[in-house]
Amino acid sequence: MIRLEGDGNSVILRITGTEGRKRSGKPDVLVDTPFVRGTLKTWIFPENLREWQQALDSLDAGQNISWREGHRAPWLFIELDEDDDRCRVTIKDLSMSLTTVTVTVPLVDAWFDDAYRRLESVWETWQMPDD
């Protein structure tokens, strides 16, 4: 669902399955750099997707963002670098690993089209008939 990568660094939120009736996803947060590599399992719900949409809109408007801050799940912060097409991505896990990692990656304009497409794809996958 989220893919920030370049210059040998990456932060990826990959959804590996869903929990049918609960309408929740089972994603992994993957961080990979020449210095740090790790994977963290978490959960994601439809309200998280709506919050990610709002965060994407803010980021696209040039604002720094936080996503899932205050939830019992890993938090994601993206800070834009005003001097070039880069951002600092921080993953903060206060509930399980008690670890915080910050990775710098390129963030070019084309990334936003891909990010919105990925989000739409997740929504389409989760389309379920109302019971």
Secondary structure, 3 states (H helix, E strand, C coil): CEEEEECCEEEEEEEEEEEHHHCEEEEEEEEECCCCEEEEECCECHHHHHHHHHHHHHHHCCCCEEECCCCCCCEEEEEEECCCCEEEEEEEECCCCCEEEEEEEECCHHHHHHHHHHHHHHHHHCCCCCC
